[in-house]
Amino acid sequence: MSKRNWALVAATLVSIIYGVTFTIAKDVMPKYVDAFGFIVLRVGGSVVLFWLLSFFGPKEKIAKDDFPRIIAAALFGVAVNMLTFFKGLSYTSPIMGAVLMVTTPMIVLILSAFIMKERMKNRKLVGIILGLAGTTTLILYGKSMVNAPNASLGNLLVFINAVSYGFYLIIVKKLMDKYNAFTFVKWIYTFGFLMVLPFGWSEFQAIDFGHLPADIFWKISFVVVFSTFLTYLLNLVSMRELKPTTVAVFIYLQPLFATIFAVSLGKDELNWVKLLSAVLIFIGVYLVTQKKAPSEK
């Protein structure tokens, strides 16, 4: 198998893992572990794994001037990103959470326009409007009777998570251009762990590890090892061979895998509001991510 094919397989596996994670994490929260306590487990476990892996990676020294950017990446890529995502997921349903994550490419485009002064074509502006309309509809009206105690708040938090991740992608770009990813990822997660610890320490202490069912223990392990640590490594494999725009397209598979997995297990259900919102979001994403036509200057 060619390197490109391996990269495509790696990117697909990331989407499958993330899609499955929406339902697996819901099985853990909030019955056995509250959202912020789960984040402490997830980030703390990943810190250990990334530091262990760094001993086998390239040896690079990070310039002191780059640590503020690393701290900012930890804030948006780990702390705000994960805290709002898991808390939002504990309130909303897996399908709605997965669909809202598809807004990330549009958010990155908007942030790039403001922060990096990139120009936007009318087609992309229409796409952004449609995508945000779908997102707003899902947040306000995408209520679910299945596994979603406060869908509106949960949807809003997942949307904030997507915005935060958009900031992270822009902030981390310069680090990836300058260093090997193994050099700085351990620092991003270390600072991120310090940031989430105050929010999740009391919930972490409340976890009754001695009485956790075996399946819940394995689901927690799955989120730490596969949904965080392994997905990052697989993303590295895919990004070596594929363009960033190609890798980004695979995020659109997450709602598909999340929906298949959640519905097949009876963890969620479809309705017209969710379908309409999803259609608007996907049309918006399609318009935003289309390549520039030859006639456009």
Secondary structure, DSSP 4 states (H G I P E B T S, - for coil): --HHHHHHHHHHHHHHHHHHHHHHHHHHTTTTS-HHHHHHHHHHHHHHHHHHHHTTS---PPPGGGHHHHHHHHIIIIIHHHHHHHHHHHHS-HHHHHHHHTTHHHHHHHHHHHHS-----HHHHHHHHHHHHHHHHHHHH---SSS-TTHHHHHHHHHHHHHHHHHHHHHHHHHHHHS-HHHHHHHHHHHHHHHHHHHHHHHHHT--GGG--HHHHHHHHHHHIIIIIIHHHHHHHHHHHS-HHHHHHGGGGHHHHHHHHHHHTTS----HHHHHHHHHHHHHHHHHHSPPPTT--
